């Protein structure tokens, strides 16, 4: 049977450029600035091995068994204590948290429970690829908010909300989705002033803020900024966290923290989607949080990534500052730099030149729902060793010059 009767949702699905590029990254000699893949040397493997051994041998009746859809109570309790200790977030209980299979699962589940085909939602432009994929399967009625140096354009947000309200369609607006810290793909952060103003706007129009924060622990410069959840609370903000960037992506652990009514509905959707997240990795993560100081254990990781980020920024300055119209973000943390070339460049098309020259990047079009940002690209500095960052930026410049001259842009 060749002509399977796919649903309209299935017909809108696309392969992930990042997943495809990960295959290319395995080719000998290839330097990849593609996926946001953590450096494996940052994984606390010895500590996790000790915890895992005890969890399997002594807690097998829990760790090797099914667990509740909401997640392992040991992990959830440990994480709530961590939020209180590290960020001063209090007043939560187990009804306010659910464990998902990474943040991508959380994005899918929240799309399932909030979005209809005619729903309206606000996102940044560019937007995290995983969020774009999850949201677009449910609704294409996205409202784009251009990213500025201090986060999303709130003037545009207020203007569009006023217009939507005037048109009598506010009931269709479901949420505002933001990555406040070290944005993926752009690297910028939402300032404290903008966080407060965003909350004021959300309260004015009674809207939910979805705060996706995978990178907040990875700050290399500047002062910590309180989360939107800390500033506004569970009534206004649904917060996503993950262990993928700070512990291990192989554990596939995401956490959704919010109002009990929302968490309950996410739980119902998860029951239909995958029943429960893996018991083993949850119990290991829970015991790890009990026995080790996560922020203390991240200090070597932060030092390593800070050094790599500075090196890539220095190399971009050295190699690209002589090309008119090229600009890039200068993050204070996270894993990514957003580089934009002059108008007329198409980084998706240019990717083939990059492959030929032995360097990979993610084209900007992958981070939009409307296939824009053609002249931009995301560069990840976390995985390549320092020697490859230097060589990779040189190969990237060669790629840009070859493509630009061929197209008559340089």
TORVEX-109071 format. One record per residue (C-alpha): x, y, z. Coordinates in steps of 0.05 Angstrom, whole numbers, plus 5000, padded with zeros to 4 digits. Example, Ala and Ser with C-alpha at 12.3 -4.5 7.8 and 13.67 -1.06 7.14 Angstrom:
! TORVEX-109071
     x     y     z
  5246  4910  5156
  5273  4979  5143
END
This chain:
! TORVEX-109071
     x     y     z
  5000  5000  5000
  5032  5065  4977
  4978  5118  4984
  4968  5121  5059
  4911  5166  5083
  4952  5215  5124
  4915  5266  5166
  4918  5341  5151
  4964  5348  5211
  5012  5295  5186
  5014  5329  5118
  5039  5393  5151
  5097  5357  5185
  5168  5371  5161
  5235  5339  5176
  5279  5378  5224
  5338  5411  5190
  5378  5402  5255
  5364  5327  5258
  5386  5321  5185
  5449  5361  5197
  5468  5318  5256
  5477  5262  5206
  5523  5305  5164
  5563  5324  5226
  5586  5251  5231
  5625  5257  5166
  5701  5256  5177
  5732  5325  5178
  5665  5362  5184
  5661  5419  5235
  5591  5430  5261
  5564  5494  5290
  5495  5463  5280
  5458  5428  5337
  5458  5455  5408
  5491  5391  5431
  5525  5397  5499
  5599  5381  5505
  5599  5309  5534
  5657  5328  5578
  5608  5370  5619
  5565  5310  5638
  5575  5291  5712
  5584  5218  5692
  5620  5193  5754
  5568  5223  5801
  5511  5198  5758
  5542  5129  5755
  5544  5125  5831
  5472  5149  5838
  5448  5103  5782
  5481  5042  5814
  5445  5052  5880
  5379  5071  5847
  5378  5007  5806
  5403  4960  5860
  5364  4988  5919
  5304  5024  5888
  5289  4977  5831
  5216  4970  5851
  5207  5044  5833
  5262  5059  5783
  5249  4999  5738
  5173  5003  5743
  5120  5048  5712
  5110  5114  5748
  5052  5163  5753
  5039  5206  5692
  5056  5268  5733
  5125  5240  5745
  5168  5212  5801
  5151  5246  5867
  5225  5243  5888
  5246  5284  5829
  5188  5333  5833
  5198  5346  5907
  5273  5354  5897
  5262  5404  5840
  5212  5445  5879
  5263  5450  5936
  5316  5470  5885
  5271  5526  5858
  5260  5551  5929
  5333  5547  5948
  5363  5575  5883
  5310  5624  5859
  5266  5639  5919
  5204  5609  5885
  5157  5586  5940
  5085  5566  5951
  5086  5507  5903
  5068  5433  5914
  5067  5370  5873
  5002  5391  5839
  5042  5448  5806
  5094  5406  5770
  5096  5350  5718
  5156  5315  5686
  5157  5309  5610
  5204  5275  5561
  5246  5337  5551
  5219  5406  5535
  5198  5386  5465
  5146  5340  5495
  5121  5398  5538
  5114  5443  5476
  5074  5389  5441
  5029  5377  5500
  5015  5451  5512
  4998  5458  5438
  4949  5401  5445
  4912  5431  5504
  4912  5505  5484
  4912  5512  5408
  4855  5504  5359
  4861  5517  5284
  4836  5589  5292
  4877  5604  5355
  4925  5663  5357
  4991  5661  5393
  5051  5708  5399
  5122  5685  5387
  5190  5716  5375
  5220  5724  5307
  5264  5684  5300
  5232  5629  5342
  5260  5565  5372
  5252  5511  5318
  5219  5461  5365
  5166  5510  5386
  5152  5531  5315
  5143  5458  5295
  5096  5442  5354
  5053  5504  5348
  5047  5504  5272
  5017  5434  5273
  4958  5461  5312
  4951  5533  5286
  4986  5577  5235
  4958  5641  5264
  5023  5664  5296
  5038  5737  5311
  5112  5751  5304
  5150  5797  5352
  5217  5819  5325
  5275  5807  5372
  5313  5868  5395
  5377  5871  5436
  5336  5867  5501
  5284  5817  5478
  5218  5816  5441
  5186  5880  5413
  5133  5897  5465
  5109  5958  5427
  5088  5911  5371
  5055  5865  5422
  5013  5921  5451
  4994  5947  5383
  4971  5880  5357
  4933  5863  5421
  4896  5929  5416
  4878  5914  5344
  4855  5843  5360
  4814  5869  5419
  4781  5921  5374
  4764  5866  5324
  4730  5827  5380
  4777  5767  5374
  4813  5767  5441
  4782  5700  5459
  4825  5669  5404
  4891  5694  5434
  4919  5636  5475
  4989  5655  5499
  5054  5694  5491
  5113  5647  5483
  5182  5672  5505
  5252  5646  5517
  5275  5700  5566
  5347  5678  5577
  5399  5671  5521
  5348  5659  5467
  5351  5601  5419
  5371  5618  5365
  5387  5691  5377
  5425  5690  5443
  5392  5754  5469
  5358  5760  5537
  5294  5795  5559
  5314  5854  5604
  5284  5862  5673
  5247  5924  5650
  5216  5885  5592
  5198  5827  5637
  5159  5873  5683
  5125  5907  5624
  5108  5840  5591
  5074  5818  5655
  5035  5884  5658
  5011  5873  5586
  4992  5801  5600
  4953  5822  5661
  4918  5878  5623
  4893  5829  5570
  4889  5768  5617
  4937  5726  5577
  4981  5667  5594
  5057  5674  5587
  5095  5610  5569
  5166  5618  5595
  5213  5568  5563
  5279  5571  5601
  5329  5516  5582
  5390  5561  5587
  5379  5605  5648
  5431  5567  5690
  5484  5579  5636
  5500  5652  5651
  5572  5673  5637
  5568  5748  5648
  5523  5798  5684
  5474  5791  5741
  5419  5739  5747
  5350  5766  5725
  5289  5738  5762
  5246  5692  5720
  5178  5714  5695
  5149  5659  5739
  5184  5688  5800
  5158  5758  5783
  5087  5740  5764
  5071  5672  5795
  5034  5611  5772
  4969  5648  5756
  5002  5684  5698
  5062  5642  5677
  5073  5570  5656
  5147  5554  5662
  5186  5501  5623
  5253  5476  5649
  5298  5419  5626
  5359  5380  5649
  5384  5371  5577
  5433  5429  5579
  5454  5427  5652
  5457  5352  5668
  5448  5306  5607
  5404  5308  5545
  5403  5232  5544
  5362  5231  5608
  5305  5265  5569
  5276  5303  5628
  5234  5366  5622
  5193  5400  5676
  5129  5440  5670
  5114  5485  5730
  5049  5524  5735
  4978  5530  5760
  4948  5463  5782
  4891  5470  5731
  4940  5475  5674
  4985  5420  5700
  4925  5375  5708
  4905  5385  5636
  4977  5373  5612
  4975  5308  5652
  4912  5286  5616
  4944  5300  5549
  5007  5263  5569
  4967  5202  5590
  4944  5196  5517
  5012  5214  5488
  5063  5170  5525
  5032  5148  5592
  5093  5169  5633
  5164  5192  5628
  5220  5141  5641
  5221  5122  5715
  5295  5105  5716
  5323  5172  5692
  5274  5210  5735
  5295  5174  5799
  5369  5183  5782
  5358  5258  5770
  5318  5264  5835
  5371  5231  5877
  5425  5271  5842
  5390  5336  5862
  5386  5311  5934
  5459  5294  5938
  5494  5347  5896
  5491  5422  5888
  5470  5433  5816
  5496  5504  5811
  5562  5486  5842
  5570  5427  5794
  5556  5473  5735
  5615  5519  5749
  5665  5480  5706
  5613  5476  5650
  5602  5551  5653
  5677  5564  5651
  5685  5519  5590
  5627  5549  5551
  5646  5620  5569
  5715  5607  5540
  5686  5577  5476
  5636  5633  5467
  5690  5686  5475
  5734  5650  5425
  5679  5646  5373
  5662  5720  5383
  5736  5738  5376
  5742  5696  5312
  5679  5727  5282
  5707  5796  5296
  5774  5778  5264
  5745  5744  5202
  5679  5780  5189
  5689  5852  5210
  5715  5870  5141
  5651  5847  5106
  5600  5905  5104
  5531  5890  5130
  5549  5829  5172
  5526  5831  5244
  5520  5781  5301
  5493  5778  5372
  5539  5780  5433
  5505  5736  5486
  5518  5735  5561
  5505  5661  5565
  5471  5602  5532
  5497  5564  5472
  5483  5605  5410
  5503  5664  5367
  5457  5692  5313
  5494  5718  5252
  5461  5757  5196
  5491  5770  5128
  5472  5827  5080
  5405  5824  5045
  5405  5777  4986
  5442  5721  5020
  5403  5656  5028
  5435  5614  5081
  5393  5553  5065
  5420  5555  4994
  5490  5571  5021
  5489  5509  5065
  5512  5466  5006
  5574  5510  5000
  5585  5501  5075
  5582  5426  5069
  5633  5428  5012
  5679  5470  5056
  5669  5425  5116
  5628  5470  5161
  5556  5464  5183
  5507  5517  5210
  5432  5523  5217
  5399  5568  5165
  5356  5624  5193
  5294  5601  5155
  5290  5541  5202
  5274  5588  5259
  5212  5620  5229
  5142  5597  5214
  5136  5641  5152
  5203  5620  5121
  5236  5688  5131
  5305  5707  5161
  5337  5677  5098
  5400  5717  5107
  5414  5694  5179
  5442  5632  5212
  5450  5602  5281
  5520  5584  5305
  5529  5538  5365
  5595  5541  5402
  5584  5489  5457
  5606  5424  5424
  5667  5438  5379
  5735  5440  5412
  5771  5507  5410
  5816  5487  5351
  5754  5471  5310
  5720  5536  5329
  5779  5575  5299
  5782  5532  5237
  5706  5529  5230
  5698  5605  5230
  5752  5610  5177
  5714  5558  5135
  5650  5597  5146
  5682  5660  5119
  5707  5622  5058
  5636  5597  5048
  5605  5666  5053
  5656  5696  5005
  5646  5641  4954
  5571  5646  4956
  5570  5722  4958
  5616  5728  4897
  5577  5675  4859
  5512  5713  4871
  5543  5781  4858
  5530  5803  4929
  5603  5817  4947
END
